[in-house]
Amino acid sequence: MFGSRGSFGLLDNISRALFQNLSFRCQRVQCLRIGNAEIPNDKRLRFALQHIQGIGRQRAHQILNDLSIGNKFAKDLTGLELHSLRDEVSKYLIGEDLKRCVRSDIQKLVDVRCYRGFNHVCLLPCRGQRTSTNARTRKDQRNRDRSKWDAHQSLAETMQKRQERR
């Protein structure tokens, strides 16, 4: 009834369609998990990799060039390509590790009590922007969460009293 070439292609198409609609406990399989982040299947790899925190346009482009993987859809990756992609992404500082590193850097600035650290604690812009007329978004955040501000002020007062005693 079917020729051998046509039947294999038909079976392959049917198996792909079934796998895409496969459900586990009423949930569809829609994402890949790379670097503790979910990569959407319906996007091309160059844009899908940008869902991982710490990977932007340039780094996604660089990863795809290093692996010589074309800019195809994430759902079309083979097992070998997926494995090599996970290995390549794991070489970079991404996700929770990146957040932890940034937090420790900010905490170091606060502990040294430099100008940038003080502005971080006060929820003010810390990269040289003017604050007298602009910086509305940062100042509004300060008004919403006063607990950090109050805690830092009390810490600053106690530090000042200790220095005066010496």
Secondary structure as a PSIPRED ss2 file (coil, helix, strand):
# PSIPRED VFORMAT (PSIPRED V4.0)

   1 M C   1.000  0.000  0.000
   2 F C   1.000  0.000  0.000
   3 G C   1.000  0.000  0.000
   4 S H   0.000  1.000  0.000
   5 R H   0.000  1.000  0.000
   6 G H   0.000  1.000  0.000
   7 S H   0.000  1.000  0.000
   8 F H   0.000  1.000  0.000
   9 G H   0.000  1.000  0.000
  10 L H   0.000  1.000  0.000
  11 L H   0.000  1.000  0.000
  12 D H   0.000  1.000  0.000
  13 N H   0.000  1.000  0.000
  14 I H   0.000  1.000  0.000
  15 S H   0.000  1.000  0.000
  16 R H   0.000  1.000  0.000
  17 A H   0.000  1.000  0.000
  18 L H   0.000  1.000  0.000
  19 F H   0.000  1.000  0.000
  20 Q H   0.000  1.000  0.000
  21 N C   1.000  0.000  0.000
  22 L C   1.000  0.000  0.000
  23 S E   0.000  0.000  1.000
  24 F E   0.000  0.000  1.000
  25 R C   1.000  0.000  0.000
  26 C C   1.000  0.000  0.000
  27 Q E   0.000  0.000  1.000
  28 R E   0.000  0.000  1.000
  29 V C   1.000  0.000  0.000
  30 Q C   1.000  0.000  0.000
  31 C E   0.000  0.000  1.000
  32 L E   0.000  0.000  1.000
  33 R E   0.000  0.000  1.000
  34 I E   0.000  0.000  1.000
  35 G C   1.000  0.000  0.000
  36 N C   1.000  0.000  0.000
  37 A E   0.000  0.000  1.000
  38 E E   0.000  0.000  1.000
  39 I E   0.000  0.000  1.000
  40 P E   0.000  0.000  1.000
  41 N C   1.000  0.000  0.000
  42 D C   1.000  0.000  0.000
  43 K C   1.000  0.000  0.000
  44 R E   0.000  0.000  1.000
  45 L H   0.000  1.000  0.000
  46 R H   0.000  1.000  0.000
  47 F H   0.000  1.000  0.000
  48 A H   0.000  1.000  0.000
  49 L H   0.000  1.000  0.000
  50 Q H   0.000  1.000  0.000
  51 H H   0.000  1.000  0.000
  52 I C   1.000  0.000  0.000
  53 Q C   1.000  0.000  0.000
  54 G C   1.000  0.000  0.000
  55 I C   1.000  0.000  0.000
  56 G C   1.000  0.000  0.000
  57 R H   0.000  1.000  0.000
  58 Q H   0.000  1.000  0.000
  59 R H   0.000  1.000  0.000
  60 A H   0.000  1.000  0.000
  61 H H   0.000  1.000  0.000
  62 Q H   0.000  1.000  0.000
  63 I H   0.000  1.000  0.000
  64 L H   0.000  1.000  0.000
  65 N H   0.000  1.000  0.000
  66 D H   0.000  1.000  0.000
  67 L H   0.000  1.000  0.000
  68 S C   1.000  0.000  0.000
  69 I C   1.000  0.000  0.000
  70 G C   1.000  0.000  0.000
  71 N C   1.000  0.000  0.000
  72 K C   1.000  0.000  0.000
  73 F E   0.000  0.000  1.000
  74 A H   0.000  1.000  0.000
  75 K H   0.000  1.000  0.000
  76 D H   0.000  1.000  0.000
  77 L C   1.000  0.000  0.000
  78 T C   1.000  0.000  0.000
  79 G H   0.000  1.000  0.000
  80 L H   0.000  1.000  0.000
  81 E H   0.000  1.000  0.000
  82 L H   0.000  1.000  0.000
  83 H H   0.000  1.000  0.000
  84 S H   0.000  1.000  0.000
  85 L H   0.000  1.000  0.000
  86 R H   0.000  1.000  0.000
  87 D H   0.000  1.000  0.000
  88 E H   0.000  1.000  0.000
  89 V H   0.000  1.000  0.000
  90 S C   1.000  0.000  0.000
  91 K C   1.000  0.000  0.000
  92 Y C   1.000  0.000  0.000
  93 L C   1.000  0.000  0.000
  94 I C   1.000  0.000  0.000
  95 G H   0.000  1.000  0.000
  96 E H   0.000  1.000  0.000
  97 D H   0.000  1.000  0.000
  98 L H   0.000  1.000  0.000
  99 K H   0.000  1.000  0.000
 100 R H   0.000  1.000  0.000
 101 C H   0.000  1.000  0.000
 102 V H   0.000  1.000  0.000
 103 R H   0.000  1.000  0.000
 104 S H   0.000  1.000  0.000
 105 D H   0.000  1.000  0.000
 106 I H   0.000  1.000  0.000
 107 Q H   0.000  1.000  0.000
 108 K H   0.000  1.000  0.000
 109 L H   0.000  1.000  0.000
 110 V H   0.000  1.000  0.000
 111 D H   0.000  1.000  0.000
 112 V H   0.000  1.000  0.000
 113 R C   1.000  0.000  0.000
 114 C C   1.000  0.000  0.000
 115 Y H   0.000  1.000  0.000
 116 R H   0.000  1.000  0.000
 117 G H   0.000  1.000  0.000
 118 F H   0.000  1.000  0.000
 119 N H   0.000  1.000  0.000
 120 H H   0.000  1.000  0.000
 121 V H   0.000  1.000  0.000
 122 C C   1.000  0.000  0.000
 123 L C   1.000  0.000  0.000
 124 L C   1.000  0.000  0.000
 125 P C   1.000  0.000  0.000
 126 C C   1.000  0.000  0.000
 127 R C   1.000  0.000  0.000
 128 G C   1.000  0.000  0.000
 129 Q C   1.000  0.000  0.000
 130 R C   1.000  0.000  0.000
 131 T C   1.000  0.000  0.000
 132 S C   1.000  0.000  0.000
 133 T C   1.000  0.000  0.000
 134 N C   1.000  0.000  0.000
 135 A C   1.000  0.000  0.000
 136 R H   0.000  1.000  0.000
 137 T H   0.000  1.000  0.000
 138 R H   0.000  1.000  0.000
 139 K H   0.000  1.000  0.000
 140 D H   0.000  1.000  0.000
 141 Q H   0.000  1.000  0.000
 142 R H   0.000  1.000  0.000
 143 N H   0.000  1.000  0.000
 144 R H   0.000  1.000  0.000
 145 D C   1.000  0.000  0.000
 146 R H   0.000  1.000  0.000
 147 S H   0.000  1.000  0.000
 148 K H   0.000  1.000  0.000
 149 W H   0.000  1.000  0.000
 150 D H   0.000  1.000  0.000
 151 A H   0.000  1.000  0.000
 152 H H   0.000  1.000  0.000
 153 Q H   0.000  1.000  0.000
 154 S H   0.000  1.000  0.000
 155 L H   0.000  1.000  0.000
 156 A H   0.000  1.000  0.000
 157 E H   0.000  1.000  0.000
 158 T H   0.000  1.000  0.000
 159 M H   0.000  1.000  0.000
 160 Q H   0.000  1.000  0.000
 161 K H   0.000  1.000  0.000
 162 R H   0.000  1.000  0.000
 163 Q H   0.000  1.000  0.000
 164 E H   0.000  1.000  0.000
 165 R H   0.000  1.000  0.000
 166 R C   1.000  0.000  0.000
